[in-house]
């Protein structure tokens, strides 16, 4: 995460509303929360909480017989 002042955190919380507190880490990386970060190391979808590309590959093989 990038360094943030208390005022920046307050602005972020005001912009996102109370629903942000239902998210692990209190950010939505796919929305305004992206502004909280300087860089992302690793798979973007893993940060979202679910590694979508590996999951979809698994489902294609195991449920549809596709490769």
Buried (B, 14 or more C-beta within 10 A) or exposed (E): EEEEEEEEEEBBEEEBEEEBEEBEEBBBBEEBBEBBEEEEEEEEBEBEEEBEEEEEEEEEEEEEEEE
